[in-house]
Amino acid sequence: MLFRLVSLVFAVILLSACSDPPPYTNVDNQGLQQLLESSVTLIDIRRPEEWHETGVVEGSRGMTFVDASGRLIPGFLDTFSAKVSPDQPVVLICRTGNRTDVLGRHLVEKMGYSQVYNVRDGIMGWLGEGRPVIRPG
């Protein structure tokens, strides 16, 4: 029941996300590079098969947010909050910035995170500029 409720909440957030300005900070690839140089945590919220397909930004931590059907992975929010505290800066990356938009809004608006950064064009934008990735082991 709780899982269905959380899934519904994320669906509503996703539908409303298009019209509201984001409560997080969008960053481009240069901004991501600067944040990485400042040792800010980068969380790649894609699925493992996506990490293997494209590679990942070096230093990122994989933590799958939703399954292939768009359903929230059980325990994701608990795992996330155990690894990243609400007062800690965090950068989110996905394929193109859509999933990170949903998660970023939720983290700021519902969970009290104050320093959330979204990689605006995701890993595809990173790769599009010819920036380096590593292959997960």
Secondary structure, DSSP 8 states (H G I E B T S, - for coil): -HHHHHHHHHHHHHHHTTTS--SSEEE-HHHHHHHHHTT-EEEE-S-HHHHHHH-B-TT-EE---B-TTS-B-TTHHHHHHHHS-TTS-EEEE-SSSHHHHHHHHHHHHHH----EEEETTHHHHHHHTT---B---
